[in-house]
Amino acid sequence: MSVTVDRTLIEAAQHIVPVIRDYNAEAERERRLSKPVLEALTQAGLLRMFNPRSLGGLEVDPLTCAQVVEEVSAADSVAGWSLFNPLAWAHLCARLPDAGAEEIFGRNPHAVLVGPFHPPMQATPVDGGYRVTGRSPFASNCRDATWAP
């Protein structure tokens, strides 16, 4: 089997490296990805790498994704982890029924997913969504997430 790596995405990652480096200290100090870096990752399309094409995603191969994450991680480990974490969840979404993927990515192909592995919590339907109750440990990207289970 032969896989052709998408050089366009690797170049997009290289293009935003200066932004990532400019905010390294802020990410370390605040213990989270800075807004300008999240915006740069979003605008470059990197958060859509594993999303379905039918919902605005790129459906890239794992090798391309790994090389893009490597480029970002070389600039800042916080940015690399903050990129890979929602991509891992998006990859798992490929195993959902179509309706599940549409619920997550249908309104926002740039969705930032978050989902910690912790004891179950209670989600109760309310007007406009759900109210989640219980106690949970911190989850990566939780402050910037647009979708959480």
HUSULFEN-V777241 format. One record per residue. N is the residue number from 1. RES is the residue in one small letter. PHI is phi as a letter, one per 30 degrees, with the letter a starting at -180 (none if undefined). OMEGA is omega in radians with two decimals (* if undefined). Layout:
n & res & phi & omega
N & RES & PHI & OMEGA
N & RES & PHI & OMEGA
//
This chain:
n & res & phi & omega
1 & m & none & 3.14
2 & s & c & 3.11
3 & v & c & 3.07
4 & t & c & -3.13
5 & v & d & 3.13
6 & d & d & -3.11
7 & r & d & -3.14
8 & t & d & -3.13
9 & l & d & 3.08
10 & i & d & 3.09
11 & e & d & 3.08
12 & a & d & 3.10
13 & a & d & 3.12
14 & q & d & -3.13
15 & h & d & -3.10
16 & i & c & 3.11
17 & v & e & 3.12
18 & p & e & 3.11
19 & v & d & -3.14
20 & i & e & -3.12
21 & r & d & 3.12
22 & d & d & -3.07
23 & y & c & 3.10
24 & n & e & -3.07
25 & a & d & 3.11
26 & e & d & 3.12
27 & a & d & 3.13
28 & e & d & -3.11
29 & r & d & -3.06
30 & e & d & -3.13
31 & r & h & 3.10
32 & r & a & 3.10
33 & l & d & 3.13
34 & s & d & 3.14
35 & k & e & 3.13
36 & p & d & 3.13
37 & v & d & 3.08
38 & l & e & 3.11
39 & e & d & 3.13
40 & a & d & 3.09
41 & l & d & 3.14
42 & t & d & -3.11
43 & q & d & 3.11
44 & a & d & 3.13
45 & g & i & -3.03
46 & l & d & 3.12
47 & l & d & -3.14
48 & r & c & -3.01
49 & m & e & -3.11
50 & f & c & 3.13
51 & n & d & 3.12
52 & p & d & 3.09
53 & r & e & -3.10
54 & s & d & 3.14
55 & l & c & 3.08
56 & g & i & -3.13
57 & g & d & -3.08
58 & l & c & -3.14
59 & e & h & -3.11
60 & v & d & 3.09
61 & d & d & -3.11
62 & p & d & -3.13
63 & l & d & 3.08
64 & t & d & 3.14
65 & c & e & -3.12
66 & a & d & -3.13
67 & q & d & 3.07
68 & v & d & 3.13
69 & v & d & 3.10
70 & e & d & 3.11
71 & e & d & -3.12
72 & v & d & -3.12
73 & s & d & 3.11
74 & a & d & 3.11
75 & a & d & -3.13
76 & d & a & -3.10
77 & s & d & 3.09
78 & v & d & 3.13
79 & a & d & 3.12
80 & g & d & 3.12
81 & w & d & -3.12
82 & s & d & 3.02
83 & l & d & -3.03
84 & f & d & -3.07
85 & n & e & 3.11
86 & p & d & 3.08
87 & l & d & 3.11
88 & a & d & 3.10
89 & w & d & 3.11
90 & a & d & 3.10
91 & h & d & 3.10
92 & l & d & 3.13
93 & c & d & 3.09
94 & a & d & 3.14
95 & r & c & 3.12
96 & l & d & 2.93
97 & p & d & -3.11
98 & d & e & -3.10
99 & a & d & 3.13
100 & g & d & 3.11
101 & a & d & 3.12
102 & e & d & 3.11
103 & e & d & -3.08
104 & i & d & -3.00
105 & f & c & -3.05
106 & g & d & 3.14
107 & r & c & -3.06
108 & n & a & 3.14
109 & p & d & 3.11
110 & h & c & -3.08
111 & a & e & 3.02
112 & v & c & -3.10
113 & l & c & 3.07
114 & v & b & 3.11
115 & g & a & -3.14
116 & p & d & 3.01
117 & f & c & -3.11
118 & h & b & 3.10
119 & p & e & -3.12
120 & p & e & 3.06
121 & m & c & -3.10
122 & q & c & 3.05
123 & a & c & -3.12
124 & t & c & 3.11
125 & p & d & 3.04
126 & v & b & 3.10
127 & d & e & 3.09
128 & g & i & 3.13
129 & g & l & -3.10
130 & y & b & 2.99
131 & r & c & -3.13
132 & v & c & 3.14
133 & t & b & -3.13
134 & g & k & 3.13
135 & r & c & -3.09
136 & s & b & 3.03
137 & p & d & 3.11
138 & f & e & 3.06
139 & a & b & 3.12
140 & s & e & 3.10
141 & n & i & -3.05
142 & c & d & -3.11
143 & r & d & -3.11
144 & d & c & -3.06
145 & a & d & 3.02
146 & t & c & 3.10
147 & w & a & 3.08
148 & a & b & -3.14
149 & p & d & *
//
